[in-house]
Amino acid sequence: MRRRHALALGGLLPFASQAHAAEWPTQPVRLVVPFAAGGPTDIPARVVAEEMSKALPQRVVIENRTGSGIIIGTDVVAKAAKDGQTLLYTTIGHAVVKALFDRMPFDPVRDFAPVALVGQIPMVMMVNPRFPARDLQGVIAHLRANPGRVDYASSGNGGALHLATEMFLSQAGNLEANHVAFRGSAQAMPDVLAGRVPLMVDVAASALPYIQRGEMRAIAIATRERSAIAPDIPTFIEQGMPGFEAYTWHMVMAPAGTPPATLRAVNAAVNRALGVAAVRNRLTELAMQVVPDSTPESASAFLAAEIAKWEPVIRQKGIRAD
């Protein structure tokens, strides 16, 4: 009798564990953003968190933890309890951090469980209007004719804009250009607008206002097909660079070991928020292509593909973070 009773209890334990995990959240949820408040990652995170809070029994509270790139904030989540109460809102930096730094306090794959891909923001190549090229093949021809004599700007060494430009230079025929790193794309723009650093790849949210005002000339957008947010800008692909796509992206993650039922509950809350028209519209205004039906499995596959895409660029070019 005792043995049958123990077996019966043992059979119920997995269900009890799942039921407990499904009770998420039991207290306010910390959504850690490893970037400064008010920035291009923080703003979409707050849009999503606010909508999640409306549907959940507990609030989702943004916690900005900056320092050492994304490392300090990301490490907070890596070491948090595996209960879904502390989550990470991160970007493409998560896919490249391991290749850029010699030592880190966490492993970006082993220590995290992707929950949902929020969306992707495409990158745009633009040039100062006085730059002699008017399209992508013109840029390539000019760089080929002037090896090592053309400067390009980025938001910082090892950042997404730097990596995308280096991938372009490599895939266009191992072209040579001089990288001028700034402390953010906003800090680069005065020199780009003045023509001192005539070429830059930037995220669409930052690039499009300058292009729309005629202060910069759009060359190409790094999407598979022309984007609804900038239908007049031709893609790299249609201008002769097959498969060239480059985005920054936003993703929600949890500490590795978080119960699957909790991951599913968090995923449902994120997707429910992204399904609200006002949220989608606001994120579209920020040049994001929203992914409303991401799953933990598809988010994990996406992260793996991004790591496989960018790590060879970093290794080949010998890029290190500042």
JOWOQUI-V723812 format. One record per backbone hydrogen bond with DSSP energy under -0.5 kcal/mol. CO is the residue of the C=O (numbers start at 1). NH is the residue of the N-H. If there is no record, write none. Layout:
BEGIN
co;nh
CO;NH
CO;NH
END
This chain:
BEGIN
co;nh
1;5
2;6
3;7
4;8
5;9
6;10
7;11
8;12
9;13
10;14
12;16
13;17
14;18
15;19
16;20
17;21
18;22
20;23
21;24
29;31
29;61
30;32
30;87
31;63
32;34
32;89
33;35
33;65
36;39
39;43
41;45
42;46
43;47
44;48
45;49
46;50
47;51
48;52
49;53
50;54
51;55
52;55
52;56
59;29
59;61
61;31
63;33
63;65
65;73
67;72
68;71
69;67
70;74
71;75
72;76
73;77
74;78
75;79
77;80
81;83
82;259
85;30
86;255
87;32
88;90
88;253
89;34
90;251
91;94
92;95
92;96
93;96
93;97
96;100
97;101
100;321
106;108
107;111
109;112
111;256
112;114
113;254
116;118
116;252
118;291
119;250
120;122
120;289
121;248
122;204
123;222
124;202
125;219
125;220
126;200
127;217
128;131
135;139
136;140
137;141
138;142
139;143
140;144
141;145
142;146
144;147
146;149
150;178
151;199
152;180
153;201
154;182
155;184
156;159
157;322
159;163
160;164
161;165
162;166
163;167
164;168
165;169
166;170
167;171
168;172
169;174
169;175
170;173
170;174
176;148
177;179
178;152
179;181
180;154
182;184
184;188
185;189
186;190
188;191
188;192
189;193
190;194
191;195
191;196
191;197
192;195
198;128
199;153
200;126
200;202
202;124
203;206
203;207
204;208
206;210
207;210
207;211
208;212
209;213
210;215
210;216
211;214
215;129
216;218
217;127
220;125
221;223
221;236
222;246
227;230
230;233
232;234
234;221
235;239
236;239
236;241
237;240
241;244
243;245
246;123
248;121
250;118
250;119
251;90
252;115
252;116
253;88
254;113
255;258
259;262
259;263
260;264
261;265
262;266
263;267
264;268
265;269
266;270
267;271
268;272
269;273
270;274
271;275
273;276
276;280
277;281
278;282
279;283
280;284
281;285
282;286
283;288
284;287
287;122
288;290
289;120
290;292
291;294
295;299
296;300
297;301
298;302
299;303
300;304
301;305
302;306
303;307
304;308
305;309
306;310
307;311
310;314
311;315
312;316
313;317
314;318
314;319
END
